[in-house]
Amino acid sequence: MATLIDLILEQAERTPDAVAVVASRETLTYAELGARADELAARLRAQGVRPETVVALCAERGAAMIVGLLAVFKAGGAYLPLDPEYPGDRLSYMLSDAAADVVLVHEPTRERVAALGGRSAIDIDAFGPAEAGLGRTEVSLDPANLAYVIYTSGSTGRPKGACLSHRGVVNRLRWMQQAYPIGPGDAVLQKTPFSFDVSVWELFWPLMTGARLVMARPGGHRDPAYLAATIREHDVSVVHFVPSMLAQFLREPSARGLTSLRHVICSGEILPADVAERAMALLPGTLENLYGPTEASVDVSAYRCRPDPGATSVPIGRPITGTQLYVLTEDLRQAPPGGAGELYIGGVQVARGYHRRPGLTAARFIADPSGSGQRLYRTGDIARWRADGELEYLGRADNQVKINGIRVELYEIAVALRAHPGLRDAVVIPRVGSTGTVGTTGSQQLVAYVVAEGGPPPGPGRCPHPAELRQFLARTLPVHMLPAVFMPLAEIPLSPNGKIDRKQLPASASASAPAPPTPSAADPDAADGSILAAVCRIWAEVLGLPAVLPEDNFLELGGDSIRAIEVVSECRQLGLSVTSRGILLAEDVADLVESVQPNEPRSVR
């Protein structure tokens, strides 16, 4: 069986002069891409990189990222993606835990990695086809060798690295090529941050089939108007969306008439039936709903959506080639037909386990109870087989949640909160916000219940301010893991057996039913400056509220990272350069506006 780099090199030999990568203003043919990667691979080998060596890559989306990834494979190593937007503490932990002593960087990330210290940084920009003398590097790789390590939110309070082999990834990509054949003339849009495993097929599937890899600009994956323009400009054939972002994209007027699209792929979270119906009505080509955890080479089941009036959910389909799916009861027996149970995954795509976590690996990767000799991955997802043979996702068996398609372990957030010197205890739960516009169920928000150091009473003077707690968490957690609401308690309620009694946690008005200000409460137009008033109006429109005041917080009003994208787009029309991260971390509207300088201010509405 071939490795991932084998498939890419074979395609490069067939079409050396064809365009392989389109990234901003840079275009690389397969031959040019290979030449740049060869030189960098030779340097990596000189640094001691061999099969099973983990090499970190901290890069913004672009041609340098692809050169770095292929060079790691050509040197025989496995890559560890480092998202430049992650907090420094989190990046340092991942580097240490993965024992990655070499980090690939480029111009936008040099200082970011230098600030982490203690690692050998190699600059991708220093290598090109003109750098002669080192020659082509030949490495013997086995399909069982490690291909990549991707870190996910951890139930132990720290992120954990899932280790995936070439064998599993190749199986996944070959299945995809059989299911949705592409080739020269096709283009795949790469927009998923490469710290998430969907990026694996976005990056490598086009390169092994002779298609073009079109890379969205850094941050572009958050901008529906930009994505629509990119799809149209480059005749993109295949694009992926998490369902919450797909719902956002469908509201973008310029997303109409994208005739080049052949396949729209969804995965990462539940696909609401109404979002699927809108997508099938507005976008050409097929709509595919895929399912799979990071611990099993991206996706393990697939369902081709079709019109189904009255449906309340979209199935996750049937197992793909080389994969087995089992719905088992608590005693590891097959659930009865139509009965719910926990979903287990078997087959070639199952990960090796978690990097340097033997106990956690043993708990999640178990021996097949049927005695087949293979391992099964215990997903923690609850599912059932429908009468038509399709698998239906029902929810989680634990406290893990998905926030806009990204896995979040609630315990990891609670552990981070408990490290604050002003807090003695904390627990985090998800709540559905009524301001949600995604599907029919609203959007999930995170609510943190906190106990001040020193115990009761939990008055406002005892607990740190929510803005302080968010800033504290942002040092170690990505912004998608920041709670929307912080509620002070005297104590965390416990059940008789000493466990957290989540049913006794008080309801959060801000998370479950935001109480927006009324226009008569204050007049934002009377606030200091027309820009402030305009941003207040934008927040109100995006969040579906009658009014927003300068002292209001975006998350507490029901906002999230998807709605922050809308705010960014609307602010851009006023000439304001804001970011999703800035919106989510701002204490209030006034704080956001104070930190922003207009580019070319336009008249406000």
C-alpha positions as CSV (number, residue, x, y, z in Angstrom):
1,M,0.0,0.0,0.0
2,A,1.2,3.5,-0.9
3,T,2.0,6.4,1.5
4,L,0.5,9.8,1.1
5,I,3.7,11.3,-0.3
6,D,3.9,8.4,-2.8
7,L,0.5,9.3,-4.3
8,I,1.4,13.0,-4.5
9,L,4.8,12.3,-6.2
10,E,3.2,9.9,-8.7
11,Q,0.7,12.6,-9.7
12,A,3.5,15.2,-10.0
13,E,5.4,12.9,-12.4
14,R,2.2,12.6,-14.5
15,T,1.5,16.3,-14.7
16,P,4.7,18.2,-13.7
17,D,3.7,21.4,-15.6
18,A,0.1,21.6,-14.3
19,V,-0.9,24.1,-11.7
20,A,-0.8,22.5,-8.3
21,V,-1.3,25.3,-5.8
22,V,-3.0,28.7,-6.1
23,A,-2.4,30.9,-3.0
24,S,-3.0,34.7,-3.1
25,R,-0.8,36.0,-5.9
26,E,1.5,32.9,-5.9
27,T,1.0,29.9,-8.2
28,L,3.1,26.7,-8.1
29,T,3.2,23.9,-10.6
30,Y,3.6,20.3,-9.4
31,A,7.3,20.5,-10.5
32,E,7.9,23.8,-8.7
33,L,6.2,22.6,-5.6
34,G,8.3,19.4,-5.6
35,A,11.6,21.3,-6.2
36,R,11.0,23.6,-3.2
37,A,10.0,20.8,-1.0
38,D,13.1,18.7,-2.0
39,E,15.5,21.4,-0.7
40,L,13.7,21.8,2.6
41,A,13.4,18.0,3.0
42,A,17.1,17.7,2.7
43,R,17.6,20.3,5.5
44,L,15.2,18.4,7.7
45,R,17.1,15.2,7.2
46,A,20.3,16.9,8.1
47,Q,18.5,18.0,11.3
48,G,17.8,14.4,12.2
49,V,14.3,14.0,10.9
50,R,13.4,10.3,10.2
51,P,10.3,8.2,10.0
52,E,8.3,8.7,13.3
53,T,9.9,12.1,13.9
54,V,7.3,14.8,14.7
55,V,8.0,18.1,13.0
56,A,6.0,21.1,13.9
57,L,4.7,23.6,11.3
58,C,3.6,27.1,12.3
59,A,2.3,28.7,9.1
60,E,-0.4,30.9,7.8
61,R,-2.5,29.4,4.9
62,G,-0.5,29.8,1.7
63,A,2.1,28.2,-0.6
64,A,4.7,28.0,2.2
65,M,2.4,25.8,4.2
66,I,2.2,23.3,1.4
67,V,5.9,23.3,0.8
68,G,6.5,22.7,4.5
69,L,4.0,19.8,4.7
70,L,5.4,18.0,1.6
71,A,9.0,18.5,2.9
72,V,8.1,16.9,6.2
73,F,6.7,13.8,4.3
74,K,9.7,13.7,1.9
75,A,12.1,13.7,4.9
76,G,10.1,10.8,6.4
77,G,8.6,12.7,9.3
78,A,5.1,13.4,10.5
79,Y,3.7,16.9,10.9
80,L,2.2,18.7,13.9
81,P,0.1,21.7,12.8
82,L,0.4,24.8,15.0
83,D,-2.3,27.4,14.5
84,P,-0.6,30.9,14.7
85,E,-3.8,32.2,16.3
86,Y,-3.5,29.9,19.3
87,P,-2.3,31.3,22.6
88,G,1.5,30.9,23.1
89,D,1.0,28.7,26.2
90,R,-1.0,26.3,24.2
91,L,1.5,26.1,21.4
92,S,4.3,25.6,23.9
93,Y,2.5,22.7,25.5
94,M,1.8,21.0,22.2
95,L,5.5,21.3,21.2
96,S,6.6,19.9,24.5
97,D,4.1,17.1,24.6
98,A,4.7,16.0,21.0
99,A,8.5,16.2,21.6
100,A,8.8,18.3,18.4
101,D,12.3,19.8,18.5
102,V,12.1,21.3,15.0
103,V,9.6,23.9,13.9
104,L,9.0,25.1,10.4
105,V,8.1,28.8,10.1
106,H,7.8,31.6,7.5
107,E,7.8,35.3,7.5
108,P,4.4,35.9,9.2
109,T,5.2,33.4,12.0
110,R,8.9,33.8,12.7
111,E,8.5,36.1,15.7
112,R,5.6,34.1,17.0
113,V,7.7,30.9,17.2
114,A,10.8,32.8,18.4
115,A,8.8,34.0,21.4
116,L,8.1,30.4,22.4
117,G,11.8,29.7,22.7
118,G,13.7,26.4,23.0
119,R,13.1,25.1,19.5
120,S,15.1,24.9,16.3
121,A,13.2,27.0,13.8
122,I,13.8,26.5,10.0
123,D,12.5,29.2,7.7
124,I,10.6,27.8,4.7
125,D,11.0,31.1,2.8
126,A,14.8,30.5,2.6
127,F,14.3,27.4,0.4
128,G,13.4,27.4,-3.3
129,P,14.3,25.7,-6.5
130,A,17.3,28.0,-6.9
131,E,18.9,26.6,-3.7
132,A,21.0,23.9,-5.3
133,G,23.5,21.5,-3.9
134,L,21.6,19.3,-1.4
135,G,19.8,17.2,-4.0
136,R,16.6,15.1,-3.9
137,T,16.0,13.2,-0.6
138,E,14.8,9.6,-0.9
139,V,13.2,8.1,2.2
140,S,11.7,4.7,2.7
141,L,8.4,5.2,4.4
142,D,6.0,2.4,5.5
143,P,2.2,2.9,5.3
144,A,2.2,2.2,9.1
145,N,4.4,5.2,9.8
146,L,3.0,8.3,11.4
147,A,1.6,10.9,9.1
148,Y,0.4,13.6,11.4
149,V,-0.4,14.5,15.0
150,I,-3.4,16.7,15.6
151,Y,-4.3,18.0,19.1
152,T,-7.9,18.1,20.3
153,S,-9.5,19.5,23.4
154,G,-8.7,17.1,26.3
155,S,-11.0,15.6,29.0
156,T,-8.1,15.6,31.4
157,G,-7.7,19.3,31.3
158,R,-5.0,19.4,28.7
159,P,-5.2,18.9,24.9
160,K,-4.3,15.5,23.6
161,G,-2.5,14.5,20.3
162,A,-4.2,12.0,18.1
163,C,-1.6,10.0,16.1
164,L,-2.7,9.0,12.5
165,S,-0.8,6.8,10.1
166,H,-0.3,7.0,6.3
167,R,-2.4,3.9,5.8
168,G,-5.5,5.4,7.3
169,V,-5.2,8.7,5.5
170,V,-4.6,7.0,2.1
171,N,-7.7,4.8,2.6
172,R,-9.8,7.9,3.4
173,L,-8.5,9.8,0.3
174,R,-8.9,6.8,-2.1
175,W,-12.5,6.4,-0.9
176,M,-13.1,10.1,-1.5
177,Q,-11.7,9.8,-5.0
178,Q,-14.0,6.9,-5.8
179,A,-17.1,8.6,-4.3
180,Y,-16.5,12.1,-5.8
181,P,-14.0,11.7,-8.7
182,I,-12.0,14.8,-9.5
183,G,-9.0,15.5,-11.7
184,P,-7.3,18.1,-13.9
185,G,-9.8,20.9,-14.5
186,D,-11.2,20.6,-10.9
187,A,-10.3,22.8,-8.0
188,V,-10.7,22.2,-4.2
189,L,-10.9,25.2,-1.9
190,Q,-8.7,24.8,1.2
191,K,-10.2,27.0,3.9
192,T,-10.2,24.9,7.1
193,P,-7.5,25.8,9.6
194,F,-4.9,23.0,9.3
195,S,-5.1,22.4,13.1
196,F,-8.4,20.6,12.3
197,D,-8.4,17.3,10.5
198,V,-10.8,18.3,7.7
199,S,-7.9,20.2,6.3
200,V,-6.1,16.8,5.6
201,W,-8.4,16.0,2.7
202,E,-8.6,19.6,1.5
203,L,-4.8,19.8,1.3
204,F,-3.8,16.4,-0.1
205,W,-6.8,15.1,-2.1
206,P,-6.3,17.6,-5.0
207,L,-2.6,17.0,-5.1
208,M,-2.9,13.3,-5.6
209,T,-5.5,13.7,-8.4
210,G,-4.1,16.4,-10.5
211,A,-6.6,19.0,-9.4
212,R,-5.8,22.5,-8.3
213,L,-5.5,23.3,-4.6
214,V,-6.9,26.8,-4.1
215,M,-6.0,28.2,-0.7
216,A,-8.2,30.8,0.9
217,R,-6.3,33.8,2.2
218,P,-5.4,33.8,6.0
219,G,-8.7,34.6,7.8
220,G,-10.7,34.2,4.6
221,H,-12.5,31.1,5.9
222,R,-14.5,33.5,8.1
223,D,-15.8,35.8,5.3
224,P,-18.8,34.4,3.3
225,A,-18.5,37.2,0.6
226,Y,-14.8,36.5,0.1
227,L,-15.4,32.7,-0.1
228,A,-18.2,33.2,-2.7
229,A,-15.9,35.5,-4.8
230,T,-13.0,32.9,-4.5
231,I,-15.2,30.0,-5.6
232,R,-16.4,32.1,-8.6
233,E,-12.9,33.4,-9.6
234,H,-11.2,30.0,-9.5
235,D,-14.1,27.8,-10.7
236,V,-13.9,25.8,-7.4
237,S,-15.5,22.3,-7.7
238,V,-15.5,21.2,-4.1
239,V,-15.9,23.1,-0.9
240,H,-16.4,22.1,2.8
241,F,-18.5,23.8,5.4
242,V,-19.3,23.0,9.0
243,P,-23.1,23.3,9.1
244,S,-23.2,26.5,11.1
245,M,-20.9,28.2,8.6
246,L,-22.9,26.8,5.7
247,A,-26.0,28.5,7.1
248,Q,-24.1,31.7,7.3
249,F,-22.8,31.3,3.7
250,L,-26.3,30.7,2.4
251,R,-27.4,34.1,3.7
252,E,-24.7,35.8,1.6
253,P,-26.3,37.3,-1.6
254,S,-23.2,36.6,-3.7
255,A,-23.4,32.9,-3.0
256,R,-26.0,32.5,-5.7
257,G,-25.0,31.2,-9.2
258,L,-21.8,29.4,-8.2
259,T,-22.1,27.1,-11.2
260,S,-18.7,25.5,-10.9
261,L,-19.6,23.7,-7.6
262,R,-19.9,19.9,-8.0
263,H,-19.8,18.9,-4.3
264,V,-20.5,20.7,-1.1
265,I,-19.2,18.6,1.8
266,C,-20.5,19.1,5.4
267,S,-19.0,17.6,8.6
268,G,-18.0,18.6,12.1
269,E,-21.4,19.0,13.7
270,I,-25.1,18.1,13.2
271,L,-26.5,19.2,9.9
272,P,-30.0,20.6,10.5
273,A,-32.6,19.5,8.0
274,D,-33.7,23.0,7.2
275,V,-30.1,24.1,6.4
276,A,-29.7,21.1,4.1
277,E,-32.9,21.9,2.3
278,R,-31.8,25.5,1.7
279,A,-28.4,24.4,0.5
280,M,-29.9,21.9,-2.0
281,A,-32.2,24.7,-3.3
282,L,-29.6,27.4,-3.6
283,L,-26.3,25.6,-4.5
284,P,-25.5,23.4,-7.5
285,G,-24.0,19.9,-7.3
286,T,-24.4,17.4,-4.5
287,L,-24.6,18.0,-0.7
288,E,-22.7,15.4,1.3
289,N,-23.0,14.9,5.0
290,L,-19.9,13.2,6.5
291,Y,-19.0,12.1,10.0
292,G,-15.8,11.2,11.7
293,P,-13.7,12.0,14.7
294,T,-10.0,13.2,14.7
295,E,-9.1,9.7,16.0
296,A,-10.1,8.0,12.7
297,S,-8.5,9.7,9.7
298,V,-11.1,12.4,9.2
299,D,-14.4,10.8,8.1
300,V,-15.8,7.3,8.5
301,S,-19.3,7.6,7.2
302,A,-21.1,9.5,4.4
303,Y,-24.6,10.4,3.4
304,R,-25.7,12.1,0.1
305,C,-28.5,14.5,1.0
306,R,-31.7,14.4,-0.9
307,P,-34.9,16.4,-0.5
308,D,-36.9,15.1,2.4
309,P,-39.8,17.4,3.4
310,G,-40.7,17.1,7.0
311,A,-37.4,15.6,8.1
312,T,-36.0,16.8,11.4
313,S,-32.5,15.5,11.0
314,V,-30.0,14.4,8.4
315,P,-28.4,11.0,8.8
316,I,-24.6,10.6,8.9
317,G,-24.9,7.7,6.5
318,R,-23.1,4.4,6.1
319,P,-19.5,3.4,6.7
320,I,-16.9,4.1,4.0
321,T,-14.6,1.6,2.4
322,G,-12.3,-0.1,4.9
323,T,-14.3,1.0,8.0
324,Q,-16.8,-0.7,10.3
325,L,-19.2,1.0,12.5
326,Y,-20.9,-0.6,15.6
327,V,-23.7,0.7,17.8
328,L,-23.1,-1.1,21.1
329,T,-24.9,-1.1,24.5
330,E,-23.1,-0.5,27.8
331,D,-22.2,-4.2,28.0
332,L,-20.6,-4.0,24.5
333,R,-23.4,-6.0,22.8
334,Q,-25.0,-4.9,19.5
335,A,-27.9,-2.6,20.1
336,P,-31.3,-3.9,18.9
337,P,-32.5,-2.7,15.5
338,G,-33.5,1.0,15.9
339,G,-32.1,1.0,19.4
340,A,-29.7,3.7,20.6
341,G,-26.1,2.9,21.7
342,E,-22.6,4.2,21.7
343,L,-20.9,4.4,18.3
344,Y,-17.6,2.4,17.9
345,I,-15.3,2.6,14.9
346,G,-13.2,-0.2,13.5
347,G,-11.0,-0.6,10.5
348,V,-7.9,0.8,8.8
349,Q,-8.6,4.4,9.6
350,V,-8.6,4.0,13.4
351,A,-5.7,6.1,15.0
352,R,-2.8,4.5,16.8
353,G,-3.9,6.3,19.9
354,Y,-2.9,9.5,21.8
355,H,0.7,10.6,21.9
356,R,2.3,9.6,25.1
357,R,-1.0,8.9,26.8
358,P,-1.1,5.1,27.3
359,G,-3.9,5.3,29.9
360,L,-6.2,7.4,27.9
361,T,-5.4,5.4,24.7
362,A,-6.3,2.2,26.5
363,A,-9.6,3.7,27.7
364,R,-10.7,4.9,24.3
365,F,-9.2,2.3,21.9
366,I,-10.4,-1.1,23.0
367,A,-10.2,-4.7,21.8
368,D,-13.1,-5.7,19.6
369,P,-15.5,-7.6,21.9
370,S,-16.3,-10.0,19.0
371,G,-12.8,-11.4,19.2
372,S,-11.8,-10.2,15.7
373,G,-8.4,-9.1,16.9
374,Q,-8.8,-5.5,15.7
375,R,-9.1,-2.4,17.9
376,L,-12.3,-0.2,18.1
377,Y,-12.3,3.5,18.9
378,R,-15.0,4.4,21.4
379,T,-16.4,7.7,20.1
380,G,-18.6,8.8,23.0
381,D,-21.3,9.5,20.4
382,I,-24.8,8.1,20.7
383,A,-26.3,6.8,17.5
384,R,-28.8,4.3,16.0
385,W,-29.3,2.4,12.8
386,R,-32.5,3.5,11.0
387,A,-34.7,1.1,9.2
388,D,-33.3,2.2,5.8
389,G,-29.8,1.2,6.9
390,E,-28.6,4.8,7.5
391,L,-26.9,5.8,10.7
392,E,-28.5,8.6,12.7
393,Y,-26.5,10.7,15.2
394,L,-28.3,11.3,18.5
395,G,-25.9,13.2,20.7
396,R,-23.1,12.7,23.2
397,A,-22.7,10.2,26.1
398,D,-20.3,12.6,27.9
399,N,-19.7,16.3,28.4
400,Q,-17.9,16.9,25.1
401,V,-19.6,19.4,22.8
402,K,-19.1,20.9,19.4
403,I,-18.9,24.7,19.1
404,N,-19.3,25.7,15.4
405,G,-17.9,22.3,14.4
406,I,-14.9,22.3,16.8
407,R,-14.6,19.8,19.6
408,V,-14.6,21.2,23.0
409,E,-14.0,19.3,26.3
410,L,-15.8,21.3,29.0
411,Y,-13.5,20.0,31.7
412,E,-10.5,21.6,30.0
413,I,-12.1,25.0,30.3
414,A,-13.0,24.4,33.9
415,V,-9.4,23.4,34.7
416,A,-8.2,26.6,33.1
417,L,-10.7,28.7,35.1
418,R,-9.7,27.1,38.4
419,A,-6.1,28.3,37.8
420,H,-7.3,31.9,38.2
421,P,-6.1,33.1,41.6
422,G,-9.5,34.7,42.3
423,L,-11.5,31.4,41.8
424,R,-11.8,28.4,44.0
425,D,-14.0,26.2,41.7
426,A,-15.7,26.3,38.3
427,V,-17.9,24.1,36.0
428,V,-18.8,24.8,32.4
429,I,-21.9,23.6,30.6
430,P,-23.4,24.2,27.2
431,R,-26.7,26.0,26.7
432,V,-28.7,26.8,23.6
433,G,-29.1,30.5,22.9
434,S,-32.4,31.8,21.7
435,T,-30.7,34.3,19.4
436,G,-29.3,31.4,17.3
437,T,-30.0,31.5,13.6
438,V,-28.3,28.2,12.8
439,G,-30.9,25.5,11.9
440,T,-33.9,25.2,14.1
441,T,-32.3,24.7,17.4
442,G,-30.3,27.9,18.0
443,S,-26.6,28.0,18.7
444,Q,-24.7,26.5,21.6
445,Q,-23.1,28.8,24.1
446,L,-20.8,28.0,27.0
447,V,-21.8,29.0,30.5
448,A,-19.2,29.1,33.3
449,Y,-20.4,28.8,36.9
450,V,-17.6,30.1,39.2
451,V,-17.0,30.1,42.9
452,A,-14.8,33.0,44.2
453,E,-11.7,32.2,46.3
454,G,-12.7,32.4,50.0
455,G,-16.2,31.0,49.5
456,P,-19.6,32.6,49.8
457,P,-21.2,35.1,49.4
458,P,-20.8,35.1,45.6
459,G,-21.5,38.8,45.2
460,P,-20.2,40.8,42.3
461,G,-17.4,42.2,44.5
462,R,-16.0,38.8,45.2
463,C,-15.8,37.2,41.7
464,P,-13.4,38.6,39.1
465,H,-15.2,40.5,36.3
466,P,-16.2,38.4,33.2
467,A,-13.9,40.4,31.0
468,E,-10.9,39.7,33.3
469,L,-11.8,36.0,33.2
470,R,-12.0,35.9,29.4
471,Q,-8.7,37.6,29.1
472,F,-7.2,35.1,31.5
473,L,-8.5,32.2,29.6
474,A,-7.4,33.6,26.3
475,R,-3.8,33.2,27.4
476,T,-4.2,29.4,27.2
477,L,-7.4,28.6,25.3
478,P,-8.5,29.3,21.7
479,V,-11.3,31.9,21.4
480,H,-13.9,29.3,20.5
481,M,-13.5,27.8,24.0
482,L,-14.3,31.1,25.8
483,P,-17.5,31.0,27.8
484,A,-20.2,33.5,26.8
485,V,-21.6,33.9,30.4
486,F,-20.0,33.7,33.8
487,M,-22.3,33.1,36.8
488,P,-21.0,33.4,40.4
489,L,-22.2,30.8,42.8
490,A,-21.6,30.2,46.5
491,E,-20.9,26.6,45.9
492,I,-21.1,24.1,42.9
493,P,-24.1,21.9,43.6
494,L,-23.2,18.2,44.1
495,S,-25.3,15.0,44.0
496,P,-25.3,12.6,46.9
497,N,-22.5,10.6,45.4
498,G,-20.3,13.8,45.2
499,K,-20.5,14.5,41.5
500,I,-21.5,17.8,40.0
501,D,-25.3,18.0,39.9
502,R,-25.8,19.9,36.6
503,K,-29.6,19.8,36.9
504,Q,-29.3,22.0,40.0
505,L,-27.2,24.7,38.3
506,P,-29.4,27.9,37.9
507,A,-30.6,28.9,34.5
508,S,-28.6,31.6,32.8
509,A,-30.8,34.3,31.5
510,S,-28.0,35.6,29.2
511,A,-27.5,32.2,27.6
512,S,-30.9,30.8,27.4
513,A,-33.0,33.9,26.7
514,P,-31.0,37.1,26.4
515,A,-32.7,40.2,27.8
516,P,-31.7,42.9,25.3
517,P,-31.9,46.5,26.2
518,T,-34.8,48.5,24.9
519,P,-34.2,51.5,22.6
520,S,-35.6,53.7,25.4
521,A,-33.0,52.5,27.9
522,A,-30.3,54.6,26.3
523,D,-29.6,56.0,22.9
524,P,-26.4,54.7,21.4
525,D,-26.6,57.5,18.8
526,A,-26.0,59.9,21.6
527,A,-22.8,58.1,22.6
528,D,-19.4,59.4,21.7
529,G,-19.0,59.3,18.0
530,S,-21.0,58.0,15.0
531,I,-18.8,55.0,14.6
532,L,-19.7,53.7,18.0
533,A,-23.4,54.2,17.1
534,A,-22.9,52.3,13.8
535,V,-21.2,49.4,15.5
536,C,-24.0,49.2,18.1
537,R,-26.5,49.0,15.2
538,I,-24.5,46.3,13.5
539,W,-24.4,44.1,16.7
540,A,-28.1,44.6,17.1
541,E,-28.8,43.5,13.5
542,V,-26.6,40.5,13.6
543,L,-27.9,39.3,17.0
544,G,-31.5,40.0,16.2
545,L,-32.0,42.5,19.1
546,P,-33.9,45.7,19.1
547,A,-30.9,47.7,20.4
548,V,-27.4,47.3,21.7
549,L,-25.7,49.7,24.1
550,P,-22.0,50.7,24.2
551,E,-21.5,48.8,27.4
552,D,-22.9,45.5,26.1
553,N,-20.7,42.4,25.7
554,F,-21.0,40.4,22.4
555,L,-20.9,37.0,24.0
556,E,-23.3,37.8,26.8
557,L,-25.8,39.0,24.2
558,G,-25.8,35.6,22.5
559,G,-22.9,36.2,20.0
560,D,-20.5,33.5,19.0
561,S,-17.6,33.1,16.5
562,I,-20.0,32.6,13.5
563,R,-21.9,35.8,14.3
564,A,-18.7,37.6,14.8
565,I,-17.9,36.9,11.1
566,E,-21.1,38.8,10.2
567,V,-20.0,41.7,12.3
568,V,-16.5,41.7,10.7
569,S,-18.1,41.8,7.2
570,E,-20.5,44.6,8.2
571,C,-17.8,46.7,9.8
572,R,-15.6,46.3,6.7
573,Q,-18.3,48.2,4.8
574,L,-17.7,51.1,7.1
575,G,-13.9,50.9,6.6
576,L,-13.3,49.4,10.0
577,S,-10.7,46.7,10.4
578,V,-12.0,44.4,13.2
579,T,-11.3,40.7,13.7
580,S,-13.5,37.9,15.1
581,R,-11.0,37.5,18.0
582,G,-11.2,41.2,18.8
583,I,-15.0,41.1,18.9
584,L,-15.0,38.0,21.2
585,L,-12.5,39.4,23.6
586,A,-13.7,43.0,23.7
587,E,-15.3,43.9,27.0
588,D,-18.1,45.8,25.3
589,V,-18.8,47.8,22.1
590,A,-17.0,50.8,23.4
591,D,-13.9,48.8,24.1
592,L,-13.9,47.3,20.6
593,V,-14.4,50.7,18.9
594,E,-11.7,52.3,21.0
595,S,-9.1,49.7,19.8
596,V,-10.0,50.1,16.1
597,Q,-8.8,52.8,13.7
598,P,-10.9,53.3,10.6
599,N,-9.2,52.4,7.3
600,E,-11.1,54.8,5.0
601,P,-14.2,55.8,7.0
602,R,-17.3,55.8,5.0
603,S,-20.6,57.4,5.9
604,V,-22.4,55.5,8.6
605,R,-26.0,54.4,8.2
